């Protein structure tokens, strides 16, 4: 067994990384040191050296001599692949990479904001809402503009259609029409997307 001070460091609660951030990478995903059961392993050294297939005992000995841990990184290989490394640092780096991937995924997922209008929205209120839409588009968000009809208002959809076309023209410097005005039930909807190169 390796010295106690070489036991895996930074072992956070399962599924939890530094600062309490949830991550799929867990300490329990790996067999380490004495938990490795395969009688033979393919051993990779701390600097990427390939020691070939060695016995479990030799692999543990080499890890102990290097004052590091023996970690089974490819358990399904025949024989399993083990690396000599600092397991605490290894888990920390994997969790940090996973958090970065999650942040990157959230950044690339375009947020959609919705703007609601009425066929008889006052010019001043309309201008305020169009300004709000411009701000969202400049931040890289999409904008769904929904005009809700009430009563007999729906019998004059061409008025709303022209109004939405005017809004699209007002925002043409920051947006493109992703979905042209379309009547859906008692609403007419248009979706604007930020122009390429804009936003975060």
N, C-alpha and C positions, 0 to 999 in steps of 0.2 A: 504493500500500500504506500502511496506517495505521502510525503510529509504533510502534516495538517495545514501548514501555511501555504501549501500549493493547491489546496482544495479550491474548486471553482469560486471565483470572486464575483461580486455584483449579482448574486442570485436573487432576482426580484421575485415577488409572488407570481405564480404561474400566469402567463399571458400579460404581465404588466411590466412595462419598461421604466426607465428613469423618469421621475416626475409623474408617475401614475398613468402614463400613456399606454393604452391597450395595444398589444401587438400580437399577431399570430405566432411569432417566433417565441418558443418556450424552452426553458432549461430541460424540461422533460422530453423534448423532441430528440435528445441525443443521449447515447450511452457514453459514459465517461469513466476512464480509469478502470477500477475493479468491476464496474457494471458491465464491461465488455465481456461477452461470453464466448465468442468465436475462438477456436483453438489456434487459428492462423488468420493473419490480416495482411492486407497490402499496405505498407507503411510509407507515409509521406512525412518528411522531416520539417522542422520549423522554418526552413528557408526554401521549401519546395523540393528538397532532395527526394528522389525515389529510391527507397531501400528495398523495394521488391516485396516478395511474400516472406514474412517472418512469423515466428511463433508469438502468441499473445504475451508470453513472459518476456521475450526480448523487446517487444514494442514497449511494454511497461517500463522495462529497465532503461531503454533509451530516453523515454519521456522523463523518468526520474533523474537521469544524469543531466538532462537539459534544464531541470527545475521547472518543467512545464507539465501540461496535462496531455493525456492520450484521449482523443475524441473520435468516435466512430461517425464519420461524415457521410458514408454511403453504405448503409446497412444491408441493402438488397444486392450489392455486388457480390461476386463469387471469386475470392473471399471478400469480406467487407473491407472497405477502405477506411483507414484511420490516419489521422494527422496529429502531429505533436504541436501543440499550441497552448496559448493562455486561454483557457475556456471562458473565464469571466470576460475578458476583452472580446473574445469571439462572439459571445452572446450579445454583448453591448453593441458591437458593430452591426450585427444582423438586425437587432431591434431598431437601431438608428436608421439603417437602410430601409427597413419596412415602413417606418414613420415617414421618411422622405418620399417613398413611393406613394403612400396614402395622401400626403399633402399635394404631390404632383398631380395625382388623379383628381383631387378636388379642384385644383386650379384649372385643369383641362375640361372639366364638366361645366358647360355654359349654363349660367343661371337665367331663368326666364321670369321677368317681371310682368305683371298685368296692369294695364291702365283701363279704367272703366269710364265710358262716356255715355251720354244720352243724345238722341237726335237733336234735342233743343238745348244742349249745353251752352251756357253763355260764353261769349267770345273771351272774356277775361279768364274764366275758369278753364276754358279750353287751352288758352295760351300757357297757363300755369302747368297744366298736365303735360303739354307738349314739351315744355322746358324740363320737367321731371324725366320724361322719356329720353330726352337728349342726354341728360346726366347719366342715366343707366347705360345707354348705348356707348357713351364715351368710356365707361368702366368695363366694357366688354360683355355686357349682358344683352340678352334678347328681350324684346318688348312685344307682348301680346296686347293689342288694342281691341277691346270689346265694346261694341255699342249695343246697349240693351233697348229693345223696343217694348213699348207698352201700348195696349189697346190698338187703335187704328194706325198707330205710327208705322207699323210694319207694312202698310199698303203703299208706302213711299220709300222703298229701299234705295232708289236711285239717288236720293238726296244724301243719304248716309254714305253711299258709295263714293260720291264726289268729295264729300268731306274727308273721308279716309285717304283718298288719292292726294288731296291737298296736304294732309299731315305728312304723308310719305315724301312729298316734294320738299316740305319745310325741313325734313330731317335727312334729305338726300346726301348731305355732305358728311354725315356720320353713319348712315344706315343704308342697307339694301332691303328690298321687299323679299322676304323668304317665302311668305305665304300671302298671296293677294287677297283682297277683301272677299269674303265668302259668307253667305247666309247660312247659319247653323241654328235651327230652331227659331227662337225669337231674338237671336243675337246676330250681328255681323262682326266677323273677326278678321283681323289682319295681323300678321307677325312680321316684325322688323328684326333684322340681324345686324350686329355691328360690322362695319366695313373691316376687311382684313387689315391687320397691322395696328388696329385700335384695341384699347383695353389693356388688361394686366399683362 
